Amino acid sequence: MVAETDWLACRLTLEGPPDRLDAFALAAAGAAAIPWPFDADEEEHRLLAPMAAIGADARVLAAELREAVVGHAERAAGQRRRDRYPLDLHRLLPLPAALLRAGAHDPASRAWRRRHWGTPQPLRHARQVETRAGRLVYDCYAAEAAPEPAVTRLRRAWPELAIVLRSSLLPA
């Protein structure tokens, strides 16, 4: 049984000098995805393991799934190169290269994201909802927990900005 993810609606409000808000908005824009290395052979093996009990057809099915995953990964990479999301935690607080190489499911990588971001996944559906002189507001969704540790680090990195995070659990 797969546990469902609890999602929190978050609002990040920044106030300060317009030029610093512009600099923050530029620094925060990114792909909203972590650039994990992708190994198609490893993915096929991962897919095959739980299906091995069904017999010889498992290898054929795993190979077909591999091709589908590879195609999806290629399309997603192309999409990320074209699209810029307004609030990307990995752009603001990037994972160290060694943890990127370790992969998304590595316990140390997951622990780093929880410790430094507060949430194990990139923010979802981030959008600027207000931009005016001296004020910038983002709405987004965070998985499992609000990105409080990230906001604490952003306050230190951007001391001229007042940064406030509000969050609430979405109804099930």
C-alpha positions in Angstrom: 0.0 0.0 0.0 1.4 3.4 -1.0 0.9 6.2 1.5 -0.7 9.3 0.2 1.2 12.6 0.4 -0.3 15.4 2.5 -0.1 18.7 0.7 0.0 22.1 2.2 -1.1 25.3 0.6 1.6 27.9 1.1 1.9 31.6 0.6 5.3 33.3 0.6 5.2 37.0 1.0 8.3 39.1 0.5 8.6 42.9 1.2 11.5 45.2 0.6 13.3 47.3 -1.9 11.9 46.7 -5.4 15.4 46.1 -6.9 16.0 43.3 -4.3 12.6 41.8 -5.0 13.4 41.8 -8.7 16.8 40.1 -7.9 15.0 37.5 -5.7 12.4 36.7 -8.4 15.2 36.2 -11.0 17.1 33.9 -8.6 14.0 31.9 -7.7 12.9 31.1 -11.2 13.7 27.6 -12.4 12.5 24.3 -13.6 10.8 23.3 -10.4 12.5 19.9 -10.7 15.6 18.4 -9.3 18.0 17.3 -12.0 18.5 13.8 -10.9 20.7 11.6 -13.1 18.7 9.2 -15.1 19.9 5.6 -15.7 17.5 3.7 -18.1 19.1 0.4 -17.3 18.6 0.9 -13.5 15.0 2.0 -14.1 14.3 -1.2 -16.1 15.8 -3.3 -13.3 13.7 -1.4 -10.7 10.6 -2.0 -12.7 11.4 -5.7 -13.3 12.0 -6.6 -9.7 8.4 -6.5 -8.5 7.1 -8.1 -11.7 9.5 -11.0 -11.8 6.9 -13.3 -10.2 4.7 -13.1 -13.3 7.2 -15.0 -15.3 8.8 -14.6 -18.8 6.4 -11.7 -19.7 7.9 -9.6 -17.0 11.1 -8.9 -18.9 9.1 -7.8 -22.0 6.8 -5.6 -19.9 9.8 -4.1 -18.0 11.5 -3.3 -21.3 8.3 -1.7 -22.7 7.9 0.3 -19.5 11.6 1.4 -19.7 11.0 2.8 -23.1 7.9 4.7 -21.9 9.8 6.1 -18.9 12.8 7.1 -21.2 10.4 8.9 -23.5 8.7 10.7 -20.7 12.0 11.7 -19.2 13.2 13.1 -22.5 9.9 15.1 -23.0 10.1 16.3 -19.4 13.7 17.5 -19.8 12.8 19.4 -22.9 9.8 21.0 -21.2 12.0 22.0 -18.2 14.4 23.7 -20.6 11.6 25.8 -22.0 9.5 26.5 -18.9 10.5 28.7 -16.0 8.6 28.4 -12.7 8.6 31.4 -10.4 9.7 29.6 -7.2 12.2 26.8 -7.4 13.8 25.6 -4.2 16.6 23.8 -6.0 17.6 27.1 -7.7 17.5 29.0 -4.4 19.0 26.2 -2.2 20.6 23.6 -4.5 21.3 20.1 -3.5 25.0 19.3 -3.3 26.3 17.4 -6.4 27.1 14.3 -4.4 23.5 14.0 -3.2 22.2 14.5 -6.8 24.4 11.7 -7.9 23.1 9.5 -5.0 19.6 9.9 -6.4 16.1 10.8 -5.2 15.6 7.8 -3.1 18.9 7.9 -1.3 18.3 8.4 2.5 21.0 11.1 2.8 19.4 13.0 -0.1 16.0 12.8 1.3 17.3 13.8 4.8 19.1 16.8 3.2 15.9 18.0 1.5 13.9 17.7 4.8 16.7 19.5 6.8 17.4 22.3 4.3 14.0 22.7 2.5 11.6 21.2 5.1 9.9 19.2 2.4 11.1 16.2 0.4 9.9 17.4 -3.0 10.1 20.5 -5.1 7.3 23.0 -4.6 4.3 22.4 -6.9 2.1 24.8 -8.8 4.1 27.9 -7.7 2.8 31.1 -9.1 3.3 34.8 -8.4 -0.1 36.1 -7.3 1.0 39.7 -6.5 3.8 41.9 -7.8 3.9 45.5 -6.9 6.5 48.0 -5.7 7.9 46.7 -2.5 5.9 43.5 -2.4 6.0 40.0 -4.0 3.7 37.1 -3.2 3.9 33.5 -4.3 1.3 30.7 -3.8 2.4 27.1 -4.0 2.0 23.6 -2.6 4.5 21.7 -0.4 4.6 18.0 0.2 4.3 16.7 3.7 5.6 19.9 5.5 5.9 23.6 5.0 9.3 24.8 3.7 10.1 26.5 7.0 13.9 25.6 7.0 14.1 27.0 3.4 12.5 30.2 4.5 14.9 30.5 7.4 17.8 30.2 5.0 16.3 32.6 2.6 15.9 35.2 5.4 19.7 34.9 6.1 20.5 35.1 2.4 18.2 38.0 1.6 18.4 40.1 4.9 17.0 43.2 3.2 13.7 41.4 2.6 11.0 40.7 5.1 9.9 37.1 4.3 6.7 35.6 5.7 5.5 32.0 5.1 1.9 30.9 5.8 0.7 27.4 5.3 -2.4 25.3 5.8 -3.1 21.6 5.2 -5.3 20.9 2.3 -8.5 19.1 3.1 -8.5 15.4 2.2 
